[in-house]
Amino acid sequence: MEIILIIAFGVFILWLGSKILDKAGIHRGWVFCLLIPVVNIIMIWLFAFTYWPNSKPQKHS
């Protein structure tokens, strides 16, 4: 029973990550970096500070 929950949680996390990457305009294949320890932390930091192709420039008033 526990293994089923672990697999379901992993699939759910990958699905959420792919939706976020898709909205950001980045290829969904990058979501598999979440499965690799240490690489996942580095990729989250890179994702946070990179240019997002789908982002709209903010208007400064």
PDB file as gemmi writes it, atoms N, CA and C in Angstrom:
CRYST1    1.000    1.000    1.000  90.00  90.00  90.00 P 1                      
ATOM      1  N   MET A   1       0.824  -1.200   0.000  1.00  0.00           N  
ATOM      2  CA  MET A   1       0.000   0.000   0.000  1.00  0.00           C  
ATOM      3  C   MET A   1       0.867   1.262   0.000  1.00  0.00           C  
ATOM      4  N   GLU A   2       1.962   1.239   0.762  1.00  0.00           N  
ATOM      5  CA  GLU A   2       2.819   2.418   0.844  1.00  0.00           C  
ATOM      6  C   GLU A   2       3.489   2.720  -0.487  1.00  0.00           C  
ATOM      7  N   ILE A   3       3.891   1.677  -1.193  1.00  0.00           N  
ATOM      8  CA  ILE A   3       4.558   1.884  -2.483  1.00  0.00           C  
ATOM      9  C   ILE A   3       3.607   2.518  -3.495  1.00  0.00           C  
ATOM     10  N   ILE A   4       2.334   2.177  -3.414  1.00  0.00           N  
ATOM     11  CA  ILE A   4       1.345   2.773  -4.320  1.00  0.00           C  
ATOM     12  C   ILE A   4       1.222   4.269  -4.040  1.00  0.00           C  
ATOM     13  N   LEU A   5       1.214   4.640  -2.775  1.00  0.00           N  
ATOM     14  CA  LEU A   5       1.135   6.061  -2.417  1.00  0.00           C  
ATOM     15  C   LEU A   5       2.381   6.823  -2.852  1.00  0.00           C  
ATOM     16  N   ILE A   6       3.540   6.208  -2.713  1.00  0.00           N  
ATOM     17  CA  ILE A   6       4.788   6.854  -3.132  1.00  0.00           C  
ATOM     18  C   ILE A   6       4.797   7.077  -4.638  1.00  0.00           C  
ATOM     19  N   ILE A   7       4.375   6.074  -5.392  1.00  0.00           N  
ATOM     20  CA  ILE A   7       4.322   6.205  -6.855  1.00  0.00           C  
ATOM     21  C   ILE A   7       3.296   7.261  -7.256  1.00  0.00           C  
ATOM     22  N   ALA A   8       2.125   7.237  -6.617  1.00  0.00           N  
ATOM     23  CA  ALA A   8       1.088   8.223  -6.932  1.00  0.00           C  
ATOM     24  C   ALA A   8       1.574   9.641  -6.628  1.00  0.00           C  
ATOM     25  N   PHE A   9       2.262   9.822  -5.520  1.00  0.00           N  
ATOM     26  CA  PHE A   9       2.796  11.134  -5.158  1.00  0.00           C  
ATOM     27  C   PHE A   9       3.837  11.587  -6.178  1.00  0.00           C  
ATOM     28  N   GLY A  10       4.714  10.678  -6.598  1.00  0.00           N  
ATOM     29  CA  GLY A  10       5.731  11.007  -7.601  1.00  0.00           C  
ATOM     30  C   GLY A  10       5.122  11.422  -8.925  1.00  0.00           C  
ATOM     31  N   VAL A  11       4.112  10.687  -9.361  1.00  0.00           N  
ATOM     32  CA  VAL A  11       3.432  11.027 -10.616  1.00  0.00           C  
ATOM     33  C   VAL A  11       2.740  12.380 -10.489  1.00  0.00           C  
ATOM     34  N   PHE A  12       2.126  12.632  -9.351  1.00  0.00           N  
ATOM     35  CA  PHE A  12       1.448  13.908  -9.122  1.00  0.00           C  
ATOM     36  C   PHE A  12       2.432  15.076  -9.171  1.00  0.00           C  
ATOM     37  N   ILE A  13       3.587  14.926  -8.535  1.00  0.00           N  
ATOM     38  CA  ILE A  13       4.610  15.976  -8.539  1.00  0.00           C  
ATOM     39  C   ILE A  13       5.119  16.225  -9.956  1.00  0.00           C  
ATOM     40  N   LEU A  14       5.359  15.157 -10.710  1.00  0.00           N  
ATOM     41  CA  LEU A  14       5.824  15.317 -12.091  1.00  0.00           C  
ATOM     42  C   LEU A  14       4.761  15.993 -12.950  1.00  0.00           C  
ATOM     43  N   TRP A  15       3.503  15.662 -12.730  1.00  0.00           N  
ATOM     44  CA  TRP A  15       2.413  16.282 -13.485  1.00  0.00           C  
ATOM     45  C   TRP A  15       2.337  17.779 -13.173  1.00  0.00           C  
ATOM     46  N   LEU A  16       2.424  18.126 -11.880  1.00  0.00           N  
ATOM     47  CA  LEU A  16       2.394  19.548 -11.510  1.00  0.00           C  
ATOM     48  C   LEU A  16       3.578  20.306 -12.106  1.00  0.00           C  
ATOM     49  N   GLY A  17       4.753  19.709 -12.021  1.00  0.00           N  
ATOM     50  CA  GLY A  17       5.940  20.346 -12.582  1.00  0.00           C  
ATOM     51  C   GLY A  17       5.828  20.564 -14.075  1.00  0.00           C  
ATOM     52  N   SER A  18       5.243  19.584 -14.781  1.00  0.00           N  
ATOM     53  CA  SER A  18       5.106  19.733 -16.233  1.00  0.00           C  
ATOM     54  C   SER A  18       4.124  20.845 -16.582  1.00  0.00           C  
ATOM     55  N   LYS A  19       3.078  21.012 -15.780  1.00  0.00           N  
ATOM     56  CA  LYS A  19       2.126  22.102 -16.022  1.00  0.00           C  
ATOM     57  C   LYS A  19       2.795  23.465 -15.817  1.00  0.00           C  
ATOM     58  N   ILE A  20       3.613  23.578 -14.777  1.00  0.00           N  
ATOM     59  CA  ILE A  20       4.313  24.838 -14.504  1.00  0.00           C  
ATOM     60  C   ILE A  20       5.289  25.156 -15.624  1.00  0.00           C  
ATOM     61  N   LEU A  21       6.062  24.156 -16.050  1.00  0.00           N  
ATOM     62  CA  LEU A  21       7.026  24.377 -17.129  1.00  0.00           C  
ATOM     63  C   LEU A  21       6.324  24.742 -18.430  1.00  0.00           C  
ATOM     64  N   ASP A  22       5.189  24.111 -18.696  1.00  0.00           N  
ATOM     65  CA  ASP A  22       4.436  24.412 -19.913  1.00  0.00           C  
ATOM     66  C   ASP A  22       3.953  25.862 -19.904  1.00  0.00           C  
ATOM     67  N   LYS A  23       3.451  26.328 -18.783  1.00  0.00           N  
ATOM     68  CA  LYS A  23       2.991  27.721 -18.691  1.00  0.00           C  
ATOM     69  C   LYS A  23       4.140  28.709 -18.797  1.00  0.00           C  
ATOM     70  N   ALA A  24       5.325  28.282 -18.374  1.00  0.00           N  
ATOM     71  CA  ALA A  24       6.496  29.155 -18.457  1.00  0.00           C  
ATOM     72  C   ALA A  24       7.101  29.156 -19.856  1.00  0.00           C  
ATOM     73  N   GLY A  25       6.654  28.241 -20.719  1.00  0.00           N  
ATOM     74  CA  GLY A  25       7.183  28.176 -22.078  1.00  0.00           C  
ATOM     75  C   GLY A  25       8.444  27.348 -22.190  1.00  0.00           C  
ATOM     76  N   ILE A  26       8.683  26.482 -21.225  1.00  0.00           N  
ATOM     77  CA  ILE A  26       9.863  25.623 -21.213  1.00  0.00           C  
ATOM     78  C   ILE A  26       9.407  24.197 -21.492  1.00  0.00           C  
ATOM     79  N   HIS A  27      10.223  23.436 -22.225  1.00  0.00           N  
ATOM     80  CA  HIS A  27       9.856  22.074 -22.611  1.00  0.00           C  
ATOM     81  C   HIS A  27       9.566  21.218 -21.380  1.00  0.00           C  
ATOM     82  N   ARG A  28       8.490  20.424 -21.457  1.00  0.00           N  
ATOM     83  CA  ARG A  28       8.062  19.596 -20.326  1.00  0.00           C  
ATOM     84  C   ARG A  28       9.064  18.511 -19.948  1.00  0.00           C  
ATOM     85  N   GLY A  29       9.952  18.150 -20.842  1.00  0.00           N  
ATOM     86  CA  GLY A  29      10.927  17.104 -20.563  1.00  0.00           C  
ATOM     87  C   GLY A  29      11.850  17.432 -19.408  1.00  0.00           C  
ATOM     88  N   TRP A  30      12.005  18.708 -19.116  1.00  0.00           N  
ATOM     89  CA  TRP A  30      12.878  19.114 -18.014  1.00  0.00           C  
ATOM     90  C   TRP A  30      12.333  18.687 -16.661  1.00  0.00           C  
ATOM     91  N   VAL A  31      11.070  18.295 -16.600  1.00  0.00           N  
ATOM     92  CA  VAL A  31      10.474  17.894 -15.328  1.00  0.00           C  
ATOM     93  C   VAL A  31      11.162  16.663 -14.740  1.00  0.00           C  
ATOM     94  N   PHE A  32      11.802  15.856 -15.572  1.00  0.00           N  
ATOM     95  CA  PHE A  32      12.455  14.647 -15.069  1.00  0.00           C  
ATOM     96  C   PHE A  32      13.701  14.960 -14.240  1.00  0.00           C  
ATOM     97  N   CYS A  33      14.157  16.195 -14.279  1.00  0.00           N  
ATOM     98  CA  CYS A  33      15.260  16.597 -13.392  1.00  0.00           C  
ATOM     99  C   CYS A  33      14.823  16.567 -11.932  1.00  0.00           C  
ATOM    100  N   LEU A  34      13.517  16.596 -11.689  1.00  0.00           N  
ATOM    101  CA  LEU A  34      13.028  16.523 -10.315  1.00  0.00           C  
ATOM    102  C   LEU A  34      13.304  15.166  -9.679  1.00  0.00           C  
ATOM    103  N   LEU A  35      13.564  14.156 -10.487  1.00  0.00           N  
ATOM    104  CA  LEU A  35      13.799  12.809  -9.965  1.00  0.00           C  
ATOM    105  C   LEU A  35      15.236  12.578  -9.521  1.00  0.00           C  
ATOM    106  N   ILE A  36      16.146  13.476  -9.881  1.00  0.00           N  
ATOM    107  CA  ILE A  36      17.567  13.285  -9.587  1.00  0.00           C  
ATOM    108  C   ILE A  36      17.945  14.138  -8.374  1.00  0.00           C  
ATOM    109  N   PRO A  37      18.379  13.496  -7.282  1.00  0.00           N  
ATOM    110  CA  PRO A  37      18.762  14.269  -6.097  1.00  0.00           C  
ATOM    111  C   PRO A  37      19.886  15.260  -6.406  1.00  0.00           C  
ATOM    112  N   VAL A  38      19.879  16.368  -5.770  1.00  0.00           N  
ATOM    113  CA  VAL A  38      20.798  17.498  -5.892  1.00  0.00           C  
ATOM    114  C   VAL A  38      20.552  18.252  -7.202  1.00  0.00           C  
ATOM    115  N   VAL A  39      20.405  17.553  -8.311  1.00  0.00           N  
ATOM    116  CA  VAL A  39      20.112  18.216  -9.590  1.00  0.00           C  
ATOM    117  C   VAL A  39      18.771  18.929  -9.494  1.00  0.00           C  
ATOM    118  N   ASN A  40      17.809  18.329  -8.798  1.00  0.00           N  
ATOM    119  CA  ASN A  40      16.500  18.963  -8.691  1.00  0.00           C  
ATOM    120  C   ASN A  40      16.580  20.317  -7.981  1.00  0.00           C  
ATOM    121  N   ILE A  41      17.394  20.430  -6.951  1.00  0.00           N  
ATOM    122  CA  ILE A  41      17.547  21.704  -6.242  1.00  0.00           C  
ATOM    123  C   ILE A  41      18.205  22.743  -7.150  1.00  0.00           C  
ATOM    124  N   ILE A  42      19.234  22.338  -7.865  1.00  0.00           N  
ATOM    125  CA  ILE A  42      19.931  23.250  -8.784  1.00  0.00           C  
ATOM    126  C   ILE A  42      18.986  23.722  -9.882  1.00  0.00           C  
ATOM    127  N   MET A  43      18.205  22.806 -10.444  1.00  0.00           N  
ATOM    128  CA  MET A  43      17.291  23.171 -11.529  1.00  0.00           C  
ATOM    129  C   MET A  43      16.178  24.105 -11.048  1.00  0.00           C  
ATOM    130  N   ILE A  44      15.709  23.923  -9.825  1.00  0.00           N  
ATOM    131  CA  ILE A  44      14.687  24.831  -9.296  1.00  0.00           C  
ATOM    132  C   ILE A  44      15.248  26.249  -9.180  1.00  0.00           C  
ATOM    133  N   TRP A  45      16.489  26.385  -8.710  1.00  0.00           N  
ATOM    134  CA  TRP A  45      17.127  27.704  -8.622  1.00  0.00           C  
ATOM    135  C   TRP A  45      17.325  28.305 -10.012  1.00  0.00           C  
ATOM    136  N   LEU A  46      17.800  27.513 -10.957  1.00  0.00           N  
ATOM    137  CA  LEU A  46      17.980  28.022 -12.321  1.00  0.00           C  
ATOM    138  C   LEU A  46      16.648  28.444 -12.922  1.00  0.00           C  
ATOM    139  N   PHE A  47      15.621  27.656 -12.702  1.00  0.00           N  
ATOM    140  CA  PHE A  47      14.291  27.959 -13.223  1.00  0.00           C  
ATOM    141  C   PHE A  47      13.769  29.272 -12.643  1.00  0.00           C  
ATOM    142  N   ALA A  48      14.034  29.502 -11.376  1.00  0.00           N  
ATOM    143  CA  ALA A  48      13.527  30.708 -10.720  1.00  0.00           C  
ATOM    144  C   ALA A  48      14.161  31.984 -11.263  1.00  0.00           C  
ATOM    145  N   PHE A  49      15.414  31.899 -11.692  1.00  0.00           N  
ATOM    146  CA  PHE A  49      16.132  33.109 -12.091  1.00  0.00           C  
ATOM    147  C   PHE A  49      16.400  33.228 -13.586  1.00  0.00           C  
ATOM    148  N   THR A  50      15.854  32.331 -14.405  1.00  0.00           N  
ATOM    149  CA  THR A  50      16.058  32.427 -15.847  1.00  0.00           C  
ATOM    150  C   THR A  50      14.947  33.243 -16.490  1.00  0.00           C  
ATOM    151  N   TYR A  51      15.178  33.595 -17.745  1.00  0.00           N  
ATOM    152  CA  TYR A  51      14.171  34.284 -18.548  1.00  0.00           C  
ATOM    153  C   TYR A  51      13.070  33.296 -18.907  1.00  0.00           C  
ATOM    154  N   TRP A  52      11.825  33.684 -18.712  1.00  0.00           N  
ATOM    155  CA  TRP A  52      10.699  32.839 -19.069  1.00  0.00           C  
ATOM    156  C   TRP A  52      10.176  33.297 -20.428  1.00  0.00           C  
ATOM    157  N   PRO A  53      10.207  32.438 -21.435  1.00  0.00           N  
ATOM    158  CA  PRO A  53       9.761  32.840 -22.773  1.00  0.00           C  
ATOM    159  C   PRO A  53       8.321  33.347 -22.815  1.00  0.00           C  
ATOM    160  N   ASN A  54       7.444  32.849 -21.980  1.00  0.00           N  
ATOM    161  CA  ASN A  54       6.041  33.265 -22.015  1.00  0.00           C  
ATOM    162  C   ASN A  54       5.727  34.431 -21.090  1.00  0.00           C  
ATOM    163  N   SER A  55       6.723  34.955 -20.383  1.00  0.00           N  
ATOM    164  CA  SER A  55       6.436  36.048 -19.453  1.00  0.00           C  
ATOM    165  C   SER A  55       6.231  37.347 -20.218  1.00  0.00           C  
ATOM    166  N   LYS A  56       5.328  38.155 -19.703  1.00  0.00           N  
ATOM    167  CA  LYS A  56       5.032  39.436 -20.329  1.00  0.00           C  
ATOM    168  C   LYS A  56       5.777  40.526 -19.575  1.00  0.00           C  
ATOM    169  N   PRO A  57       6.327  41.499 -20.286  1.00  0.00           N  
ATOM    170  CA  PRO A  57       7.026  42.579 -19.586  1.00  0.00           C  
ATOM    171  C   PRO A  57       6.058  43.368 -18.706  1.00  0.00           C  
ATOM    172  N   GLN A  58       6.535  43.749 -17.539  1.00  0.00           N  
ATOM    173  CA  GLN A  58       5.702  44.518 -16.627  1.00  0.00           C  
ATOM    174  C   GLN A  58       5.763  45.990 -16.986  1.00  0.00           C  
ATOM    175  N   LYS A  59       4.631  46.642 -16.845  1.00  0.00           N  
ATOM    176  CA  LYS A  59       4.573  48.077 -17.097  1.00  0.00           C  
ATOM    177  C   LYS A  59       4.916  48.806 -15.811  1.00  0.00           C  
ATOM    178  N   HIS A  60       5.891  49.691 -15.894  1.00  0.00           N  
ATOM    179  CA  HIS A  60       6.268  50.492 -14.731  1.00  0.00           C  
ATOM    180  C   HIS A  60       5.501  51.801 -14.784  1.00  0.00           C  
ATOM    181  N   SER A  61       4.864  52.145 -13.674  1.00  0.00           N  
ATOM    182  CA  SER A  61       4.091  53.392 -13.671  1.00  0.00           C  
ATOM    183  C   SER A  61       4.703  54.417 -12.761  1.00  0.00           C  
TER     184      SER A  61                                                      
END                                                                             
